[in-house]
Amino acid sequence: MELSPWLFAEARHENDRQIISLRGEIDLSAVVGLEALLAGQHARTVALELDGVSFCDVVGLAALVRARQDLGRRHQALLFRSVPESLWRLADLLEVGVFDPPERPAHRTRAGERPSGRRSRRLSRSVDS
């Protein structure tokens, strides 16, 4: 199903869960369609598979946060599967804890973070003119 010219969804049931696979870009043009799709879900657990998402902007991330909150108020769970690293980085930069940490691949670290967990310093270099 087309949620916007750049975002498509496929839905299926898996046990007692509604699984929705997204493909494309989650941006301003997709938010209304995505929110309508999620608002119409009646399963106790809804899982969004995000590995097909090639781009997500701040508006798209905010829509995912709102969707999780809205479904939670209706006593439904919204889970995220296969979250692309670019989405993890965006959520990290904005300090939005929408994705479940166990979902993040263990070998990945936050932007600017060393494997030890300590932040690295960014050094600026002066250029003589």
N, CA, C and O atoms as a printed pandas DataFrame, in Angstrom:
     atom_number atom_name residue_name chain_id  residue_number  x_coord  y_coord  z_coord
0              1         N          MET        A               1    0.843   -1.168    0.000
1              2        CA          MET        A               1    0.000    0.000    0.000
2              3         C          MET        A               1    0.892    1.236    0.000
3              4         O          MET        A               1    1.946    1.252    0.635
4              5         N          GLU        A               2    0.468    2.252   -0.704
5              6        CA          GLU        A               2    1.231    3.482   -0.823
6              7         C          GLU        A               2    0.808    4.466    0.257
7              8         O          GLU        A               2   -0.359    4.846    0.340
8              9         N          LEU        A               3    1.768    4.877    1.087
9             10        CA          LEU        A               3    1.499    5.859    2.137
10            11         C          LEU        A               3    1.843    7.268    1.675
11            12         O          LEU        A               3    1.291    8.248    2.174
12            13         N          SER        A               4    2.747    7.358    0.731
13            14        CA          SER        A               4    3.139    8.613    0.086
14            15         C          SER        A               4    3.820    8.203   -1.216
15            16         O          SER        A               4    4.030    7.014   -1.454
16            17         N          PRO        A               5    4.163    9.164   -2.051
17            18        CA          PRO        A               5    4.866    8.778   -3.283
18            19         C          PRO        A               5    6.201    8.076   -3.024
19            20         O          PRO        A               5    6.730    7.403   -3.909
20            21         N          TRP        A               6    6.749    8.234   -1.806
21            22        CA          TRP        A               6    8.059    7.658   -1.504
22            23         C          TRP        A               6    8.045    6.658   -0.362
23            24         O          TRP        A               6    9.112    6.203    0.048
24            25         N          LEU        A               7    6.903    6.300    0.162
25            26        CA          LEU        A               7    6.841    5.329    1.259
26            27         C          LEU        A               7    5.739    4.316    1.002
27            28         O          LEU        A               7    4.595    4.674    0.719
28            29         N          PHE        A               8    6.104    3.043    1.105
29            30        CA          PHE        A               8    5.177    1.947    0.864
30            31         C          PHE        A               8    5.176    1.005    2.067
31            32         O          PHE        A               8    6.184    0.858    2.758
32            33         N          ALA        A               9    4.042    0.381    2.300
33            34        CA          ALA        A               9    3.898   -0.535    3.434
34            35         C          ALA        A               9    3.265   -1.833    2.985
35            36         O          ALA        A               9    2.392   -1.853    2.117
36            37         N          GLU        A              10    3.718   -2.910    3.587
37            38        CA          GLU        A              10    3.106   -4.227    3.415
38            39         C          GLU        A              10    2.788   -4.749    4.807
39            40         O          GLU        A              10    3.647   -4.749    5.689
40            41         N          ALA        A              11    1.549   -5.195    5.003
41            42        CA          ALA        A              11    1.127   -5.676    6.320
42            43         C          ALA        A              11    0.820   -7.167    6.259
43            44         O          ALA        A              11    0.311   -7.674    5.260
44            45         N          ARG        A              12    1.139   -7.851    7.341
45            46        CA          ARG        A              12    0.829   -9.273    7.462
46            47         C          ARG        A              12    0.678   -9.618    8.943
47            48         O          ARG        A              12    1.169   -8.895    9.811
48            49         N          HIS        A              13    0.002  -10.714    9.218
49            50        CA          HIS        A              13   -0.118  -11.196   10.592
50            51         C          HIS        A              13    0.912  -12.287   10.828
51            52         O          HIS        A              13    1.183  -13.110    9.953
52            53         N          GLU        A              14    1.472  -12.276   12.010
53            54        CA          GLU        A              14    2.441  -13.282   12.423
54            55         C          GLU        A              14    2.085  -13.629   13.858
55            56         O          GLU        A              14    2.323  -12.827   14.762
56            57         N          ASN        A              15    1.524  -14.799   14.085
57            58        CA          ASN        A              15    0.989  -15.184   15.386
58            59         C          ASN        A              15   -0.071  -14.165   15.803
59            60         O          ASN        A              15   -1.069  -14.002   15.100
60            61         N          ASP        A              16    0.121  -13.480   16.922
61            62        CA          ASP        A              16   -0.861  -12.487   17.368
62            63         C          ASP        A              16   -0.399  -11.061   17.098
63            64         O          ASP        A              16   -0.942  -10.116   17.671
64            65         N          ARG        A              17    0.600  -10.896   16.230
65            66        CA          ARG        A              17    1.158   -9.575   15.930
66            67         C          ARG        A              17    0.809   -9.131   14.514
67            68         O          ARG        A              17    0.681   -9.942   13.597
68            69         N          GLN        A              18    0.661   -7.839   14.371
69            70        CA          GLN        A              18    0.540   -7.230   13.059
70            71         C          GLN        A              18    1.939   -6.746   12.679
71            72         O          GLN        A              18    2.523   -5.930   13.392
72            73         N          ILE        A              19    2.475   -7.231   11.584
73            74        CA          ILE        A              19    3.804   -6.854   11.122
74            75         C          ILE        A              19    3.632   -5.938    9.916
75            76         O          ILE        A              19    2.945   -6.284    8.955
76            77         N          ILE        A              20    4.262   -4.768    9.976
77            78        CA          ILE        A              20    4.193   -3.808    8.873
78            79         C          ILE        A              20    5.614   -3.534    8.404
79            80         O          ILE        A              20    6.439   -3.021    9.159
80            81         N          SER        A              21    5.889   -3.878    7.159
81            82        CA          SER        A              21    7.199   -3.610    6.563
82            83         C          SER        A              21    7.122   -2.313    5.784
83            84         O          SER        A              21    6.262   -2.141    4.920
84            85         N          LEU        A              22    8.036   -1.397    6.102
85            86        CA          LEU        A              22    8.085   -0.116    5.401
86            87         C          LEU        A              22    9.242   -0.116    4.416
87            88         O          LEU        A              22   10.305   -0.682    4.675
88            89         N          ARG        A              23    9.009    0.537    3.274
89            90        CA          ARG        A              23   10.035    0.650    2.242
90            91         C          ARG        A              23    9.981    2.052    1.656
91            92         O          ARG        A              23    8.944    2.491    1.159
92            93         N          GLY        A              24   11.113    2.751    1.722
93            94        CA          GLY        A              24   11.172    4.092    1.158
94            95         C          GLY        A              24   11.607    5.114    2.178
95            96         O          GLY        A              24   12.457    4.848    3.028
96            97         N          GLU        A              25   11.002    6.311    2.080
97            98        CA          GLU        A              25   11.409    7.456    2.892
98            99         C          GLU        A              25   10.298    7.911    3.831
99           100         O          GLU        A              25    9.153    8.101    3.419
100          101         N          ILE        A              26   10.661    8.083    5.105
101          102        CA          ILE        A              26    9.714    8.606    6.088
102          103         C          ILE        A              26   10.044   10.083    6.269
103          104         O          ILE        A              26   10.998   10.445    6.958
104          105         N          ASP        A              27    9.243   10.917    5.643
105          106        CA          ASP        A              27    9.445   12.361    5.738
106          107         C          ASP        A              27    8.087   13.029    5.866
107          108         O          ASP        A              27    7.076   12.356    6.066
108          109         N          LEU        A              28    8.062   14.337    5.752
109          110        CA          LEU        A              28    6.825   15.098    5.919
110          111         C          LEU        A              28    5.698   14.580    5.032
111          112         O          LEU        A              28    4.544   14.532    5.458
112          113         N          SER        A              29    6.026   14.195    3.807
113          114        CA          SER        A              29    4.989   13.731    2.881
114          115         C          SER        A              29    4.385   12.387    3.290
115          116         O          SER        A              29    3.293   12.041    2.841
116          117         N          ALA        A              30    5.082   11.632    4.131
117          118        CA          ALA        A              30    4.620   10.298    4.517
118          119         C          ALA        A              30    3.940   10.247    5.874
119          120         O          ALA        A              30    3.293    9.252    6.200
120          121         N          VAL        A              31    4.074   11.290    6.663
121          122        CA          VAL        A              31    3.617   11.259    8.053
122          123         C          VAL        A              31    2.116   11.009    8.165
123          124         O          VAL        A              31    1.695   10.171    8.962
124          125         N          VAL        A              32    1.319   11.700    7.404
125          126        CA          VAL        A              32   -0.141   11.534    7.509
126          127         C          VAL        A              32   -0.547   10.103    7.185
127          128         O          VAL        A              32   -1.349    9.511    7.907
128          129         N          GLY        A              33   -0.006    9.541    6.111
129          130        CA          GLY        A              33   -0.333    8.163    5.739
130          131         C          GLY        A              33    0.137    7.152    6.762
131          132         O          GLY        A              33   -0.576    6.198    7.073
132          133         N          LEU        A              34    1.342    7.356    7.289
133          134        CA          LEU        A              34    1.881    6.441    8.292
134          135         C          LEU        A              34    1.067    6.493    9.579
135          136         O          LEU        A              34    0.749    5.457   10.164
136          137         N          GLU        A              35    0.733    7.701   10.015
137          138        CA          GLU        A              35   -0.066    7.829   11.241
138          139         C          GLU        A              35   -1.449    7.208   11.067
139          140         O          GLU        A              35   -1.955    6.564   11.985
140          141         N          ALA        A              36   -2.062    7.393    9.905
141          142        CA          ALA        A              36   -3.384    6.792    9.651
142          143         C          ALA        A              36   -3.292    5.269    9.654
143          144         O          ALA        A              36   -4.160    4.593   10.207
144          145         N          LEU        A              37   -2.247    4.734    9.041
145          146        CA          LEU        A              37   -2.062    3.281    9.015
146          147         C          LEU        A              37   -1.934    2.729   10.426
147          148         O          LEU        A              37   -2.583    1.740   10.766
148          149         N          LEU        A              38   -1.107    3.354   11.244
149          150        CA          LEU        A              38   -0.888    2.868   12.601
150          151         C          LEU        A              38   -2.103    3.078   13.494
151          152         O          LEU        A              38   -2.382    2.253   14.365
152          153         N          ALA        A              39   -2.827    4.171   13.287
153          154        CA          ALA        A              39   -4.025    4.430   14.087
154          155         C          ALA        A              39   -5.113    3.395   13.812
155          156         O          ALA        A              39   -5.963    3.147   14.667
156          157         N          GLY        A              40   -5.090    2.795   12.633
157          158        CA          GLY        A              40   -6.102    1.802   12.268
158          159         C          GLY        A              40   -5.773    0.387   12.695
159          160         O          GLY        A              40   -6.519   -0.541   12.380
160          161         N          GLN        A              41   -4.678    0.204   13.401
161          162        CA          GLN        A              41   -4.283   -1.138   13.838
162          163         C          GLN        A              41   -5.015   -1.520   15.122
163          164         O          GLN        A              41   -5.186   -0.703   16.028
164          165         N          HIS        A              42   -5.443   -2.783   15.177
165          166        CA          HIS        A              42   -6.175   -3.260   16.356
166          167         C          HIS        A              42   -5.468   -4.397   17.082
167          168         O          HIS        A              42   -5.927   -4.843   18.134
168          169         N          ALA        A              43   -4.359   -4.868   16.530
169          170        CA          ALA        A              43   -3.606   -5.940   17.183
170          171         C          ALA        A              43   -2.995   -5.410   18.480
171          172         O          ALA        A              43   -2.683   -4.225   18.596
172          173         N          ARG        A              44   -2.833   -6.296   19.433
173          174        CA          ARG        A              44   -2.230   -5.898   20.717
174          175         C          ARG        A              44   -0.778   -5.463   20.534
175          176         O          ARG        A              44   -0.290   -4.585   21.247
176          177         N          THR        A              45   -0.087   -6.088   19.566
177          178        CA          THR        A              45    1.298   -5.746   19.268
178          179         C          THR        A              45    1.435   -5.462   17.786
179          180         O          THR        A              45    1.004   -6.249   16.944
180          181         N          VAL        A              46    2.035   -4.335   17.485
181          182        CA          VAL        A              46    2.313   -3.941   16.103
182          183         C          VAL        A              46    3.824   -3.816   15.985
183          184         O          VAL        A              46    4.462   -3.150   16.800
184          185         N          ALA        A              47    4.392   -4.455   14.977
185          186        CA          ALA        A              47    5.837   -4.377   14.751
186          187         C          ALA        A              47    6.085   -3.706   13.409
187          188         O          ALA        A              47    5.530   -4.106   12.386
188          189         N          LEU        A              48    6.930   -2.677   13.429
189          190        CA          LEU        A              48    7.338   -2.002   12.204
190          191         C          LEU        A              48    8.711   -2.523   11.806
191          192         O          LEU        A              48    9.667   -2.416   12.574
192          193         N          GLU        A              49    8.809   -3.081   10.618
193          194        CA          GLU        A              49   10.096   -3.503   10.075
194          195         C          GLU        A              49   10.640   -2.336    9.271
195          196         O          GLU        A              49   10.041   -1.923    8.277
196          197         N          LEU        A              50   11.772   -1.808    9.701
197          198        CA          LEU        A              50   12.300   -0.577    9.126
198          199         C          LEU        A              50   13.517   -0.783    8.233
199          200         O          LEU        A              50   14.114    0.196    7.786
200          201         N          ASP        A              51   13.903   -2.029    7.962
201          202        CA          ASP        A              51   15.108   -2.240    7.164
202          203         C          ASP        A              51   14.978   -1.734    5.731
203          204         O          ASP        A              51   15.991   -1.551    5.056
204          205         N          GLY        A              52   13.770   -1.506    5.254
205          206        CA          GLY        A              52   13.568   -0.973    3.915
206          207         C          GLY        A              52   13.510    0.543    3.866
207          208         O          GLY        A              52   13.293    1.124    2.803
208          209         N          VAL        A              53   13.703    1.191    5.019
209          210        CA          VAL        A              53   13.659    2.659    5.074
210          211         C          VAL        A              53   15.025    3.197    4.673
211          212         O          VAL        A              53   16.032    2.922    5.326
212          213         N          SER        A              54   15.044    3.965    3.596
213          214        CA          SER        A              54   16.302    4.513    3.090
214          215         C          SER        A              54   16.586    5.917    3.609
215          216         O          SER        A              54   17.715    6.398    3.513
216          217         N          PHE        A              55   15.559    6.581    4.162
217          218        CA          PHE        A              55   15.722    7.945    4.659
218          219         C          PHE        A              55   14.628    8.225    5.679
219          220         O          PHE        A              55   13.487    7.792    5.521
220          221         N          CYS        A              56   14.987    8.947    6.715
221          222        CA          CYS        A              56   14.009    9.413    7.691
222          223         C          CYS        A              56   14.495   10.747    8.218
223          224         O          CYS        A              56   15.636   10.868    8.664
224          225         N          ASP        A              57   13.625   11.755    8.167
225          226        CA          ASP        A              57   14.015   13.058    8.698
226          227         C          ASP        A              57   13.448   13.232   10.106
227          228         O          ASP        A              57   12.836   12.316   10.654
228          229         N          VAL        A              58   13.653   14.399   10.679
229          230        CA          VAL        A              58   13.211   14.678   12.043
230          231         C          VAL        A              58   11.692   14.559   12.164
231          232         O          VAL        A              58   11.189   14.072   13.176
232          233         N          VAL        A              59   10.970   14.995   11.155
233          234        CA          VAL        A              59    9.505   14.909   11.173
234          235         C          VAL        A              59    9.073   13.441   11.177
235          236         O          VAL        A              59    8.127   13.073   11.873
236          237         N          GLY        A              60    9.761   12.613   10.407
237          238        CA          GLY        A              60    9.451   11.183   10.382
238          239         C          GLY        A              60    9.741   10.512   11.709
239          240         O          GLY        A              60    8.955    9.691   12.182
240          241         N          LEU        A              61   10.883   10.867   12.319
241          242        CA          LEU        A              61   11.221   10.312   13.624
242          243         C          LEU        A              61   10.192   10.735   14.668
243          244         O          LEU        A              61    9.787    9.931   15.507
244          245         N          ALA        A              62    9.772   11.997   14.614
245          246        CA          ALA        A              62    8.749   12.480   15.557
246          247         C          ALA        A              62    7.451   11.697   15.377
247          248         O          ALA        A              62    6.763   11.410   16.357
248          249         N          ALA        A              63    7.112   11.352   14.146
249          250        CA          ALA        A              63    5.897   10.563   13.889
250          251         C          ALA        A              63    6.015    9.178   14.509
251          252         O          ALA        A              63    5.031    8.653   15.032
252          253         N          LEU        A              64    7.200    8.577   14.460
253          254        CA          LEU        A              64    7.395    7.267   15.084
254          255         C          LEU        A              64    7.266    7.351   16.599
255          256         O          LEU        A              64    6.703    6.457   17.231
256          257         N          VAL        A              65    7.789    8.428   17.180
257          258        CA          VAL        A              65    7.668    8.637   18.632
258          259         C          VAL        A              65    6.198    8.798   19.008
259          260         O          VAL        A              65    5.724    8.161   19.948
260          261         N          ARG        A              66    5.471    9.653   18.272
261          262        CA          ARG        A              66    4.036    9.865   18.555
262          263         C          ARG        A              66    3.243    8.575   18.392
263          264         O          ARG        A              66    2.349    8.289   19.188
264          265         N          ALA        A              67    3.567    7.796   17.363
265          266        CA          ALA        A              67    2.850    6.545   17.131
266          267         C          ALA        A              67    3.038    5.581   18.295
267          268         O          ALA        A              67    2.088    4.928   18.727
268          269         N          ARG        A              68    4.267    5.494   18.802
269          270        CA          ARG        A              68    4.510    4.615   19.953
270          271         C          ARG        A              68    3.696    5.087   21.158
271          272         O          ARG        A              68    3.116    4.272   21.875
272          273         N          GLN        A              69    3.654    6.394   21.381
273          274        CA          GLN        A              69    2.896    6.943   22.508
274          275         C          GLN        A              69    1.398    6.723   22.318
275          276         O          GLN        A              69    0.708    6.325   23.257
276          277         N          ASP        A              70    0.890    6.978   21.118
277          278        CA          ASP        A              70   -0.543    6.816   20.842
278          279         C          ASP        A              70   -0.975    5.369   21.019
279          280         O          ASP        A              70   -1.993    5.100   21.656
280          281         N          LEU        A              71   -0.214    4.440   20.465
281          282        CA          LEU        A              71   -0.569    3.026   20.627
282          283         C          LEU        A              71   -0.472    2.608   22.091
283          284         O          LEU        A              71   -1.284    1.816   22.569
284          285         N          GLY        A              72    0.517    3.137   22.799
285          286        CA          GLY        A              72    0.656    2.826   24.220
286          287         C          GLY        A              72   -0.551    3.270   25.027
287          288         O          GLY        A              72   -0.984    2.575   25.946
288          289         N          ARG        A              73   -1.094    4.433   24.680
289          290        CA          ARG        A              73   -2.301    4.913   25.380
290          291         C          ARG        A              73   -3.495    4.002   25.110
291          292         O          ARG        A              73   -4.425    3.935   25.914
292          293         N          ARG        A              74   -3.464    3.307   23.984
293          294        CA          ARG        A              74   -4.548    2.362   23.651
294          295         C          ARG        A              74   -4.209    0.941   24.111
295          296         O          ARG        A              74   -4.865   -0.022   23.717
296          297         N          HIS        A              75   -3.175    0.826   24.952
297          298        CA          HIS        A              75   -2.729   -0.464   25.503
298          299         C          HIS        A              75   -2.261   -1.414   24.407
299          300         O          HIS        A              75   -2.485   -2.623   24.473
300          301         N          GLN        A              76   -1.613   -0.849   23.411
301          302        CA          GLN        A              76   -0.996   -1.631   22.350
302          303         C          GLN        A              76    0.500   -1.342   22.379
303          304         O          GLN        A              76    0.927   -0.263   22.790
304          305         N          ALA        A              77    1.279   -2.307   21.943
305          306        CA          ALA        A              77    2.730   -2.127   21.893
306          307         C          ALA        A              77    3.153   -1.881   20.452
307          308         O          ALA        A              77    2.674   -2.545   19.533
308          309         N          LEU        A              78    4.050   -0.928   20.264
309          310        CA          LEU        A              78    4.656   -0.690   18.955
310          311         C          LEU        A              78    6.123   -1.047   19.078
311          312         O          LEU        A              78    6.870   -0.419   19.830
312          313         N          LEU        A              79    6.529   -2.067   18.328
313          314        CA          LEU        A              79    7.913   -2.527   18.336
314          315         C          LEU        A              79    8.570   -2.130   17.023
315          316         O          LEU        A              79    7.906   -2.032   15.991
316          317         N          PHE        A              80    9.859   -1.904   17.067
317          318        CA          PHE        A              80   10.620   -1.577   15.868
318          319         C          PHE        A              80   11.609   -2.699   15.599
319          320         O          PHE        A              80   12.355   -3.106   16.490
320          321         N          ARG        A              81   11.613   -3.194   14.375
321          322        CA          ARG        A              81   12.530   -4.257   13.968
322          323         C          ARG        A              81   13.471   -3.740   12.886
323          324         O          ARG        A              81   13.104   -2.882   12.083
324          325         N          SER        A              82   14.666   -4.264   12.877
325          326        CA          SER        A              82   15.646   -3.984   11.829
326          327         C          SER        A              82   15.809   -2.487   11.577
327          328         O          SER        A              82   15.692   -2.014   10.446
328          329         N          VAL        A              83   16.078   -1.764   12.641
329          330        CA          VAL        A              83   16.228   -0.307   12.554
330          331         C          VAL        A              83   17.555    0.007   11.866
331          332         O          VAL        A              83   18.604   -0.446   12.324
332          333         N          PRO        A              84   17.529    0.778   10.768
333          334        CA          PRO        A              84   18.779    1.135   10.089
334          335         C          PRO        A              84   19.665    2.011   10.985
335          336         O          PRO        A              84   19.172    2.762   11.827
336          337         N          GLU        A              85   20.955    1.899   10.787
337          338        CA          GLU        A              85   21.903    2.670   11.582
338          339         C          GLU        A              85   21.650    4.169   11.457
339          340         O          GLU        A              85   21.840    4.907   12.424
340          341         N          SER        A              86   21.227    4.626   10.289
341          342        CA          SER        A              86   20.969    6.062   10.112
342          343         C          SER        A              86   19.849    6.545   11.046
343          344         O          SER        A              86   19.898    7.673   11.536
344          345         N          LEU        A              87   18.851    5.704   11.289
345          346        CA          LEU        A              87   17.778    6.066   12.218
346          347         C          LEU        A              87   18.282    6.073   13.655
347          348         O          LEU        A              87   17.905    6.940   14.444
348          349         N          TRP        A              88   19.141    5.100   14.000
349          350        CA          TRP        A              88   19.744    5.093   15.330
350          351         C          TRP        A              88   20.526    6.377   15.553
351          352         O          TRP        A              88   20.423    6.995   16.612
352          353         N          ARG        A              89   21.320    6.787   14.540
353          354        CA          ARG        A              89   22.135    7.998   14.681
354          355         C          ARG        A              89   21.263    9.227   14.861
355          356         O          ARG        A              89   21.563   10.081   15.695
356          357         N          LEU        A              90   20.177    9.328   14.084
357          358        CA          LEU        A              90   19.277   10.474   14.203
358          359         C          LEU        A              90   18.659   10.516   15.603
359          360         O          LEU        A              90   18.604   11.577   16.225
360          361         N          ALA        A              91   18.198    9.376   16.094
361          362        CA          ALA        A              91   17.614    9.320   17.433
362          363         C          ALA        A              91   18.652    9.663   18.497
363          364         O          ALA        A              91   18.335   10.331   19.481
364          365         N          ASP        A              92   19.896    9.208   18.306
365          366        CA          ASP        A              92   20.967    9.534   19.247
366          367         C          ASP        A              92   21.251   11.033   19.255
367          368         O          ASP        A              92   21.388   11.638   20.318
368          369         N          LEU        A              93   21.339   11.627   18.072
369          370        CA          LEU        A              93   21.632   13.057   17.980
370          371         C          LEU        A              93   20.564   13.892   18.662
371          372         O          LEU        A              93   20.866   14.892   19.313
372          373         N          LEU        A              94   19.326   13.481   18.511
373          374        CA          LEU        A              94   18.212   14.228   19.098
374          375         C          LEU        A              94   17.887   13.769   20.519
375          376         O          LEU        A              94   16.984   14.302   21.165
376          377         N          GLU        A              95   18.639   12.771   20.994
377          378        CA          GLU        A              95   18.433   12.206   22.328
378          379         C          GLU        A              95   17.001   11.740   22.542
379          380         O          GLU        A              95   16.375   12.019   23.564
380          381         N          VAL        A              96   16.506   11.021   21.539
381          382        CA          VAL        A              96   15.157   10.455   21.575
382          383         C          VAL        A              96   15.306    8.948   21.769
383          384         O          VAL        A              96   15.866    8.265   20.912
384          385         N          GLY        A              97   14.818    8.440   22.867
385          386        CA          GLY        A              97   14.935    7.023   23.158
386          387         C          GLY        A              97   13.755    6.221   22.656
387          388         O          GLY        A              97   13.094    5.539   23.440
388          389         N          VAL        A              98   13.480    6.286   21.379
389          390        CA          VAL        A              98   12.312    5.593   20.843
390          391         C          VAL        A              98   12.589    4.127   20.523
391          392         O          VAL        A              98   11.690    3.292   20.618
392          393         N          PHE        A              99   13.823    3.811   20.145
393          394        CA          PHE        A              99   14.146    2.441   19.749
394          395         C          PHE        A              99   14.660    1.659   20.942
395          396         O          PHE        A              99   15.319    2.206   21.826
396          397         N          ASP        A             100   14.349    0.378   20.953
397          398        CA          ASP        A             100   14.743   -0.478   22.065
398          399         C          ASP        A             100   16.219   -0.854   21.933
399          400         O          ASP        A             100   16.614   -1.419   20.914
400          401         N          PRO        A             101   17.049   -0.551   22.948
401          402        CA          PRO        A             101   18.482   -0.838   22.862
402          403         C          PRO        A             101   18.829   -2.274   22.474
403          404         O          PRO        A             101   19.791   -2.462   21.729
404          405         N          PRO        A             102   18.101   -3.307   22.935
405          406        CA          PRO        A             102   18.485   -4.659   22.526
406          407         C          PRO        A             102   18.394   -4.866   21.011
407          408         O          PRO        A             102   19.026   -5.776   20.474
408          409         N          GLU        A             103   17.620   -4.038   20.324
409          410        CA          GLU        A             103   17.471   -4.167   18.879
410          411         C          GLU        A             103   18.722   -3.698   18.139
411          412         O          GLU        A             103   18.981   -4.137   17.019
412          413         N          ARG        A             104   19.497   -2.809   18.759
413          414        CA          ARG        A             104   20.674   -2.254   18.095
414          415         C          ARG        A             104   21.768   -3.312   18.016
415          416         O          ARG        A             104   22.056   -3.985   19.006
416          417         N          PRO        A             105   22.376   -3.462   16.843
417          418        CA          PRO        A             105   23.463   -4.438   16.723
418          419         C          PRO        A             105   24.575   -4.139   17.727
419          420         O          PRO        A             105   24.944   -2.981   17.920
420          421         N          ALA        A             106   25.102   -5.170   18.356
421          422        CA          ALA        A             106   26.089   -5.006   19.422
422          423         C          ALA        A             106   27.374   -4.359   18.938
423          424         O          ALA        A             106   28.031   -3.660   19.710
424          425         N          HIS        A             107   27.752   -4.568   17.689
425          426        CA          HIS        A             107   29.011   -4.024   17.196
426          427         C          HIS        A             107   28.910   -2.548   16.823
427          428         O          HIS        A             107   29.921   -1.931   16.487
428          429         N          ARG        A             108   27.736   -1.983   16.875
429          430        CA          ARG        A             108   27.549   -0.576   16.533
430          431         C          ARG        A             108   27.657    0.266   17.795
431          432         O          ARG        A             108   27.275   -0.171   18.880
432          433         N          THR        A             109   28.172    1.456   17.645
433          434        CA          THR        A             109   28.238    2.381   18.767
434          435         C          THR        A             109   27.583    3.676   18.353
435          436         O          THR        A             109   27.350    3.915   17.168
436          437         N          ARG        A             110   27.288    4.505   19.319
437          438        CA          ARG        A             110   26.707    5.813   19.034
438          439         C          ARG        A             110   27.718    6.668   18.291
439          440         O          ARG        A             110   28.924    6.451   18.404
440          441         N          ALA        A             111   27.234    7.629   17.540
441          442        CA          ALA        A             111   28.103    8.523   16.784
442          443         C          ALA        A             111   29.087    9.213   17.727
443          444         O          ALA        A             111   28.685    9.781   18.742
444          445         N          GLY        A             112   30.368    9.162   17.389
445          446        CA          GLY        A             112   31.386    9.818   18.192
446          447         C          GLY        A             112   31.788    9.047   19.429
447          448         O          GLY        A             112   32.560    9.549   20.246
448          449         N          GLU        A             113   31.280    7.834   19.584
449          450        CA          GLU        A             113   31.564    7.065   20.788
450          451         C          GLU        A             113   32.570    5.971   20.455
451          452         O          GLU        A             113   32.494    5.342   19.400
452          453         N          ARG        A             114   33.487    5.759   21.342
453          454        CA          ARG        A             114   34.445    4.679   21.190
454          455         C          ARG        A             114   33.804    3.384   21.656
455          456         O          ARG        A             114   32.833    3.427   22.412
456          457         N          PRO        A             115   34.313    2.232   21.230
457          458        CA          PRO        A             115   33.753    0.967   21.699
458          459         C          PRO        A             115   33.715    0.848   23.213
459          460         O          PRO        A             115   32.893    0.106   23.751
460          461         N          SER        A             116   34.598    1.573   23.916
461          462        CA          SER        A             116   34.605    1.519   25.382
462          463         C          SER        A             116   33.399    2.233   25.985
463          464         O          SER        A             116   33.113    2.081   27.173
464          465         N          GLY        A             117   32.681    3.024   25.153
465          466        CA          GLY        A             117   31.542    3.768   25.664
466          467         C          GLY        A             117   31.858    5.213   25.956
467          468         O          GLY        A             117   30.951    6.002   26.221
468          469         N          ARG        A             118   33.150    5.585   25.913
469          470        CA          ARG        A             118   33.532    6.972   26.164
470          471         C          ARG        A             118   33.403    7.771   24.882
471          472         O          ARG        A             118   33.661    7.270   23.788
472          473         N          ARG        A             119   33.007    9.000   25.034
473          474        CA          ARG        A             119   32.912    9.901   23.885
474          475         C          ARG        A             119   34.305   10.344   23.456
475          476         O          ARG        A             119   35.171   10.588   24.296
476          477         N          SER        A             120   34.517   10.447   22.157
477          478        CA          SER        A             120   35.789   10.960   21.653
478          479         C          SER        A             120   35.715   12.470   21.536
479          480         O          SER        A             120   34.633   13.033   21.371
480          481         N          ARG        A             121   36.841   13.112   21.618
481          482        CA          ARG        A             121   36.883   14.566   21.457
482          483         C          ARG        A             121   37.066   14.886   19.993
483          484         O          ARG        A             121   37.839   14.240   19.286
484          485         N          ARG        A             122   36.354   15.878   19.560
485          486        CA          ARG        A             122   36.530   16.331   18.193
486          487         C          ARG        A             122   37.515   17.479   18.225
487          488         O          ARG        A             122   37.305   18.475   18.918
488          489         N          LEU        A             123   38.559   17.337   17.494
489          490        CA          LEU        A             123   39.592   18.349   17.471
490          491         C          LEU        A             123   39.411   19.210   16.237
491          492         O          LEU        A             123   39.189   18.702   15.137
492          493         N          SER        A             124   39.506   20.502   16.426
493          494        CA          SER        A             124   39.443   21.388   15.272
494          495         C          SER        A             124   40.859   21.741   14.880
495          496         O          SER        A             124   41.752   21.825   15.722
496          497         N          ARG        A             125   41.048   21.941   13.612
497          498        CA          ARG        A             125   42.367   22.248   13.095
498          499         C          ARG        A             125   42.326   23.652   12.512
499          500         O          ARG        A             125   41.430   23.988   11.738
500          501         N          SER        A             126   43.293   24.459   12.886
501          502        CA          SER        A             126   43.316   25.797   12.322
502          503         C          SER        A             126   44.089   25.770   11.012
503          504         O          SER        A             126   45.066   25.038   10.852
504          505         N          VAL        A             127   43.629   26.573   10.104
505          506        CA          VAL        A             127   44.252   26.645    8.794
506          507         C          VAL        A             127   44.793   28.053    8.623
507          508         O          VAL        A             127   44.076   29.036    8.808
508          509         N          ASP        A             128   46.070   28.137    8.265
509          510        CA          ASP        A             128   46.664   29.458    8.026
510          511         C          ASP        A             128   46.146   30.007    6.726
511          512         O          ASP        A             128   46.070   29.294    5.725
512          513         N          SER        A             129   45.786   31.286    6.736
513          514        CA          SER        A             129   45.318   31.887    5.502
514          515         C          SER        A             129   46.334   32.823    4.928
515          516         O          SER        A             129   46.098   33.421    3.878
